[in-house]
Amino acid sequence: MIFSPVFQGKRFAVLGLGKAGLPAAVALKEMGAEVFAWDDSAPAREAASGLTLKLPSEIGLRLDALVLSPGIAHRLPKPHAQAQWAEQNQVPILTDAELLFQAVRGSRSLARFVGITGTNGKSTTTALLAHILDAAGIANAAGANLGPAALSLPLLPDSGVYVLEMSSYMLERIATLRFDVAAMLNLSPDHLDRHGDMAGYAAAKRQIFARQDAGCTAIVGIDDVESREMADWLETRPSRLVRVSGKGFHTCGAKALPGEHNAQNAFAAGEMARALGVKEEAIAAGITSFPGLPHRQAEIAEIGGVKFIDDSKATNADAAARAMGCYEQFIWIAGGVAKAGGVESLEALFPRIAKAFLIGQNAPDFALSLSQHKVANDVAGTLEAAVPLAFAEAQARGINVVLLSPACASFDQFKSFEHRGEVFATLVGALGVPA
């Protein structure tokens, strides 16, 4: 199946030509739209061959929408000048997932839409649900914040399912998109610079349930206070509400889903699959055979009796806590660009840290916090220095786990959390000790 020219006669400006923006611009053009594209980076503009490059404010024509890449602010902490222009001129600001929904419905496909959000766990849960659907033989396409950009996904038949990971940045830019099944896994402080405060962040996440009716399913984690409050709010809404918790839920022996947090992810994925009509045996088979995702508690090597765990995806303290809780004792590699609160929320897990090796911008702050709680630590500065030091410390103390779970964003020293994990794997591989 191919998309109809559903945007024939419409005009879109696309701002930001990265992972989401460039595919969006190309797809919109293929669907008949007149597209104007821009990126503040000259190399990104040069890579946009075949597109009309022009700032939205310079077009001088009616625009149906500004498609704004998720990483570009339109309100807080400071709006991009072009986004500010769009708001002042009543030009809708949309995300590409919204336009995928419009394109699918405009092409007369009744494929169902599943949306998954939460501070942590949404990538694993998105990939797990897609894996379960594969096991059940149901046509599906997964993407958006995880994997392919939304407008890179194919047109599915009526029986198909779109499984979209939705960030808070994307959710505040939807207008008509309705998820047949929506899941909000958990809430902890994150991206507060973009949303102002925790209430603003929760309000953005709540948009995953917008426009749901009695035929829809809303799934909410209840292992944190903010999520429980959202579940209580959903009691007043028309959709069918399912509450999920990792406490006491078993993951069918799935090695790629360790810990209580992954039990909650599996519970949520299973409930979403049930809402889509998947049989119990296919759900169990999908959970058990799930291979996991890179950089999410991935065991990348065992050298000299020491296991190296890549949890580079842990870009905040709450995410790091989920990995740290899976090991009784470990050598910890952490640091980078810290989120609000640093590592103080991890205090209950500090006794599990045999020693920490700290890297990146906030390493001195982490060292101070850990020292105040009498946790042994050294500021290694870089991952290149930290890996051999951590390995030597693990061998000297008889500790069998070195855990990279930074509790920080990566952009001070790396291109992304994926890049950070890849560097970690390379450094581990270079240790030169046989397994």
MOZIUR-V228913 format. One record per helix or strand of 2 or more residues. SS is the DSSP state (alpha for helix, beta for strand). FROM is the first residue (numbers start at 1). TO is the last residue. Records with the same first field share a line. If there is no record, write none. Layout:
BEGIN
SS: FROM-TO + FROM-TO
END
This chain:
BEGIN
beta: 11-15 + 34-38 + 52-53 + 65-68 + 93-94 + 112-117 + 140-144 + 161-165 + 181-184 + 217-221 + 240-244 + 298-303 + 306-310 + 330-334 + 337-338 + 353-359 + 377-381 + 401-404 + 408-409
alpha: 21-30 + 42-46 + 56-58 + 81-88 + 96-106 + 122-135 + 150-152 + 168-171 + 192-195 + 198-209 + 225-234 + 259-275 + 280-289 + 317-324 + 344-352 + 363-372 + 383-397 + 417-429
END
